[in-house]
Amino acid sequence: MTIQIDNPEIKDFTLSQNTKIMDALIASTVIMYNMDLYTFNKKNFKYLKQVRLVG
């Protein structure tokens, strides 16, 4: 199974931050639906400008 990542910010994030695929999927979903992300795991998402972190 191949997952294509078209968002360059997510692509750079996954490559530079050694992110797990689930974090990348969560981040892309939050960006796509313009949602806030409620998490205690802010360190994995703080590099993404488009993700609004809450928690």
Secondary structure, 3 states (H helix, E strand, C coil): CCCCCCCHHHHHHHHHCCCCHHHHHHHHHHHHCCCEEECCCHHHCCCCCCCEEEC
